[in-house]
Amino acid sequence: MPSRRALLSAALALPAPLLIPAALAARRTADPDTAFPQPGRRPWADAIGTLRIGLSGGENEVDRLARNEPYRALLEETFKLPVRLFSAPDFAGLGQAFAAGLIEVAQMGAANFAGTWAETRGAIQPLVAPEGEDGTLGYVAVMIVRSDSGITDLAGMRGRSLAWADPNSTSGYFAPRAALRAAGIDVNTYFSRTGFAGGHQQGIVAVLHRQYDATCTWASGVGDVSTGYSRGALKAMVDNGMLDMRDLRVIWTSDTIPAGPVACRANLPDTFKNDMRDFLLALPKVHPAIYQGIERGGGTGFRTVTAEDYALVLKLREEEAAERRRRR
C-alpha cells in the first residue's frame, strides 16, 4: 500500500483549489471529554431552515428510511428544527444532491466522498468517520460467490461473471478494480462479463439468484464470517433475515479501505459543523441503539476526519479515470 508521504505528494500535485488541508488533531468517541450537545435551537438553525439528511442507495428504501428515522427524530429533538430524510436512488445521487444544495449532511462511501469533493472543488467537508472494533478507521472489500459454485479463489473467477455494486462505490468498484490491476488481472478480459447491480444488497441478491457468479461488497473484516462479520452489507442482510451466510463463500478480501465519512456542505456555519461533530461523537455513548442503526452493526464510535484522510481514495479514482481514457 502506498505510504502516507507518497499519497500526500500525489495530493499536493492537484490544482491549487483542491489542495488537501493539513490534518487536525483527531477527536474520538472514546475521548473522556466527549459530551452530547445540550438540547436547544441554535443561531445557525435560522440560516439552514430545514436540516436535510442524505441517505445513499445500495439498500431497499423501506429499510433505509426505517433505520434512519430514530436518527432523524433525535436530530430534530436536539436542535429544535425540522429534519428531513433525502433518499438518493444511488451513490451518485448524493453527490448530485450536495452539488445542487439539496442536502446539508450525508453519510457517504469513501469513493463517493472523494469524487464529490473533487467535482465540487472542495464544496463538501468530512466531519467524522466510523472506527472499527479494533479502533482502526477502515473496512474491507470482499468478493463473494455462491457456496455451491465450485469457485474457491480469484483464479476460479476466470471466465466467470462479476457484478460491481455501484460505479461510485469504493468497496464495490474502485478498490477491487485497483487490487485486480495491481495483481496483473485485466478486468476487461478476465471475466466473461461485468455489470452494475445497482447497490450492495442488489449485487448480493444477484449472486444468490445466479444472475452473476460473484459480486464485491463491504464488510468490517472482523468478527464471525458465518454471521456476515460484525458490520457491513452482508451483516445487515443476515440481521434482516434476508441472507444465510452458508449460501455464500468469501473468495477474496482487500487491504484496509478508509471508512467513508459523514460529510456536510463546506459553506455551512462552523458552529453547525461543531454541533454536528459533537452530536455524532457522543451518539454511540448516549444513544447506542440509534448509533448501531445508522452504522448497521458494531464499532467503537466515530473519529473526526479531514479530506487528507481520503487522499488514497482520490488517487484510486484518478487511476480509474486514467484507465478508462486508455481504453477509449
C-alpha positions in Angstrom: 0.0 0.0 0.0 1.4 3.5 -0.8 2.9 5.4 2.1 1.2 8.4 3.6 4.1 10.6 2.3 3.5 9.2 -1.3 -0.2 9.9 -1.0 0.3 13.4 0.2 2.8 14.1 -2.6 0.1 12.9 -5.1 -2.5 15.1 -3.4 -0.2 18.1 -3.5 0.1 17.7 -7.2 -3.6 18.6 -7.6 -4.5 22.1 -8.8 -4.3 24.7 -6.1 -8.1 24.9 -5.4 -8.0 21.2 -4.5 -5.1 21.2 -2.1 -5.9 18.9 0.8 -5.9 20.8 4.1 -3.5 19.8 6.8 -4.7 17.2 9.3 -6.0 18.3 12.6 -5.8 16.6 16.0 -8.4 13.9 15.8 -11.2 13.6 18.4 -12.8 10.2 19.2 -16.0 8.9 20.7 -13.7 7.2 23.3 -12.3 10.5 24.5 -13.3 11.1 28.1 -14.5 14.7 27.4 -16.9 13.7 24.7 -20.3 15.2 25.6 -23.7 15.2 23.8 -25.0 18.7 22.8 -27.5 20.3 25.2 -30.9 20.4 23.5 -32.0 23.8 22.2 -32.3 25.8 19.0 -29.1 27.2 17.7 -28.5 30.5 15.8 -27.4 28.5 12.8 -30.9 27.0 12.5 -32.3 30.2 11.1 -29.8 30.1 8.2 -30.5 26.4 7.5 -34.2 26.3 8.0 -34.7 22.6 7.4 -31.9 20.2 8.0 -31.8 17.7 5.2 -30.0 14.4 5.7 -29.0 12.4 2.6 -29.2 8.7 2.5 -27.3 6.7 -0.1 -28.5 3.9 -2.2 -27.4 0.2 -2.0 -30.3 -0.9 0.3 -34.0 -1.1 -0.2 -35.7 2.2 0.6 -38.1 0.9 3.3 -35.2 -0.5 5.4 -33.1 2.6 4.7 -35.7 5.0 5.9 -36.8 2.9 8.9 -33.3 2.5 10.4 -32.6 6.2 10.0 -35.9 7.5 11.4 -34.7 7.5 15.0 -31.6 9.4 14.0 -33.7 12.0 12.2 -36.0 12.3 15.2 -33.1 12.7 17.6 -31.6 15.5 15.5 -34.9 17.3 15.4 -35.4 16.9 19.1 -31.8 18.0 19.9 -31.5 21.1 17.7 -35.2 22.1 17.6 -35.6 22.5 13.8 -37.3 20.4 11.1 -35.1 17.5 9.9 -36.0 15.6 6.7 -34.5 12.5 5.1 -33.5 12.7 1.5 -33.3 9.2 -0.1 -31.0 9.1 -3.1 -31.5 6.4 -5.7 -27.8 5.5 -5.9 -24.4 6.7 -4.6 -24.1 9.3 -7.4 -27.4 10.8 -6.3 -25.8 12.0 -3.0 -23.1 13.8 -4.8 -25.6 15.5 -7.1 -27.7 16.5 -4.2 -24.8 18.1 -2.5 -23.8 19.9 -5.6 -27.4 21.2 -6.1 -27.6 22.3 -2.4 -30.5 19.9 -1.8 -28.9 18.3 1.4 -26.8 19.6 4.2 -25.4 16.3 5.6 -24.9 12.7 4.4 -23.0 9.6 5.3 -21.0 8.6 2.2 -18.7 5.9 0.9 -15.1 7.0 0.7 -15.0 7.0 -3.1 -18.3 8.8 -3.3 -17.0 11.5 -1.0 -13.7 11.8 -2.8 -15.4 12.1 -6.2 -17.9 14.7 -4.9 -15.2 16.6 -3.2 -13.2 16.8 -6.4 -16.1 17.5 -8.7 -17.4 20.3 -6.5 -13.9 21.8 -5.9 -14.0 21.1 -2.2 -17.6 22.2 -1.6 -18.2 19.4 0.9 -16.3 18.7 4.1 -15.9 15.4 6.1 -16.9 15.6 9.8 -16.4 12.2 11.3 -15.9 8.6 10.1 -16.7 5.3 12.0 -14.0 3.4 13.8 -13.9 -0.4 13.7 -13.9 -2.7 16.7 -10.1 -2.6 16.7 -10.0 1.2 16.6 -8.9 1.4 13.0 -10.5 3.8 10.6 -11.4 1.4 7.9 -13.1 -1.6 6.5 -12.5 -4.1 3.6 -14.0 -5.1 0.3 -14.9 -8.8 -0.1 -15.7 -10.8 -3.3 -18.4 -13.4 -2.7 -19.8 -16.3 -4.7 -22.4 -18.9 -4.1 -21.0 -21.7 -1.8 -22.2 -24.3 -4.3 -20.5 -22.6 -7.3 -17.2 -24.5 -7.1 -15.3 -21.2 -7.1 -12.8 -21.0 -4.2 -10.4 -18.2 -5.2 -9.8 -15.5 -7.8 -8.3 -18.0 -10.2 -11.6 -19.7 -10.3 -13.3 -16.5 -11.5 -11.5 -16.5 -14.9 -14.2 -16.6 -17.5 -17.0 -16.1 -14.9 -19.3 -13.1 -14.4 -18.9 -10.3 -11.8 -21.4 -7.7 -10.6 -20.0 -4.4 -9.4 -22.1 -2.8 -6.7 -22.1 0.8 -7.9 -19.8 2.9 -10.1 -19.3 5.3 -7.1 -18.6 2.6 -4.5 -15.2 2.1 -3.0 -15.6 -1.5 -1.9 -18.0 -2.4 -4.6 -15.9 -1.0 -7.5 -12.8 1.2 -7.1 -10.9 -0.8 -4.5 -11.3 -4.3 -6.1 -10.6 -3.0 -9.6 -7.4 -1.3 -8.4 -6.4 -4.5 -6.5 -7.0 -6.7 -9.5 -5.0 -4.4 -11.8 -2.1 -4.5 -9.2 -2.3 -8.3 -9.4 -1.9 -8.2 -13.2 -5.6 -9.0 -13.9 -7.2 -7.2 -16.8 -10.7 -6.7 -15.5 -11.9 -6.1 -19.1 -10.9 -9.6 -20.3 -10.6 -11.8 -17.3 -14.3 -12.1 -16.6 -16.9 -13.3 -19.1 -19.0 -10.2 -18.3 -19.3 -7.5 -15.7 -22.1 -5.1 -14.9 -23.6 -2.9 -12.2 -26.1 -4.4 -9.8 -27.5 -1.0 -8.5 -26.2 -1.3 -5.0 -24.5 -3.7 -2.5 -27.7 -5.5 -1.5 -28.7 -5.9 -5.1 -25.3 -7.4 -6.0 -25.6 -10.0 -3.2 -29.1 -10.9 -4.3 -27.9 -11.2 -8.0 -25.3 -13.8 -6.9 -27.9 -15.7 -4.8 -30.2 -15.8 -7.8 -27.4 -16.9 -10.1 -27.6 -13.8 -12.2 -23.9 -13.3 -11.6 -21.2 -15.6 -10.3 -19.7 -13.0 -7.9 -20.0 -9.6 -6.5 -18.0 -7.2 -4.4 -19.3 -5.6 -1.2 -18.2 -4.1 2.1 -17.6 -5.7 5.5 -15.8 -4.8 8.7 -13.3 -7.6 8.1 -13.5 -8.7 11.7 -16.0 -10.8 13.6 -17.7 -14.1 12.7 -17.9 -14.6 8.9 -20.8 -17.0 9.4 -22.9 -14.1 10.6 -21.7 -11.6 7.9 -18.8 -10.2 10.0 -19.5 -7.6 12.6 -20.6 -4.9 10.2 -21.4 -4.4 6.5 -23.8 -5.2 3.8 -23.7 -9.0 4.5 -24.3 -8.4 8.2 -27.3 -6.1 7.5 -28.9 -8.7 5.3 -28.3 -11.5 7.8 -29.8 -9.4 10.6 -32.9 -8.7 8.5 -33.4 -12.4 7.7 -32.6 -11.9 4.0 -29.4 -14.0 3.9 -27.9 -17.2 5.3 -24.1 -17.0 5.0 -24.0 -20.7 4.4 -25.2 -19.9 0.9 -22.1 -17.7 0.2 -18.4 -18.0 0.2 -15.8 -15.2 0.5 -13.0 -15.8 -2.0 -11.1 -12.5 -1.8 -10.5 -9.8 0.8 -8.9 -6.4 0.1 -6.5 -4.4 2.2 -8.0 -1.9 4.6 -10.0 0.9 2.9 -10.6 4.3 4.7 -14.1 4.4 6.2 -16.4 6.8 4.4 -17.3 9.9 6.3 -20.4 11.8 7.5 -19.9 14.9 5.4 -21.6 18.3 5.1 -21.6 21.3 2.7 -18.5 23.2 3.3 -20.3 26.6 3.2 -22.4 25.9 6.3 -21.6 27.8 9.5 -18.7 26.5 11.6 -21.0 26.4 14.6 -23.2 23.9 12.8 -20.3 21.7 11.9 -19.1 21.8 15.6 -22.5 20.9 16.9 -22.8 18.0 14.4 -19.4 16.7 15.3 -20.3 16.8 19.0 -23.7 15.1 18.3 -22.1 12.3 16.3 -19.1 11.7 18.5 -21.3 11.3 21.6 -24.1 9.4 19.9 -22.6 5.9 20.5 -22.3 6.6 24.2 -25.6 8.3 24.8 -27.9 6.6 22.2 -26.2 3.3 21.3 -29.2 1.9 19.6 -29.5 4.8 17.2 -25.8 4.7 16.5 -26.0 0.9 15.7 -29.0 1.6 13.5 -27.2 4.1 11.3 -23.9 2.1 11.4 -25.6 -1.3 10.8 -23.6 -3.0 13.4 -20.9 -2.5 16.0 -17.8 -0.4 16.2 -16.2 1.8 18.8 -17.8 5.0 17.6 -16.6 7.9 15.4 -13.4 9.8 14.8 -13.1 13.3 13.3 -11.5 13.3 9.9 -10.4 15.7 7.2 -10.1 15.5 3.4 -6.5 14.4 3.9 -7.7 11.0 5.2 -9.2 10.3 1.7 -6.1 11.1 -0.4 -5.7 7.4 -1.2 -9.3 7.1 -2.4 -8.9 10.2 -4.5 -5.9 8.6 -6.1 -7.8 5.4 -6.8 -10.5 7.4 -8.6 -7.8 9.2 -10.7 -6.2 5.9 -11.6 -9.6 4.5 -12.7 -10.3 7.6 -14.8 -6.9 7.2 -16.5 -7.6 3.5 -17.2 -10.9 4.5 -18.9 -9.1 7.0 -21.0 -6.6 4.4 -22.1 -9.4 2.1 -23.2 -11.0 4.7 -25.5 
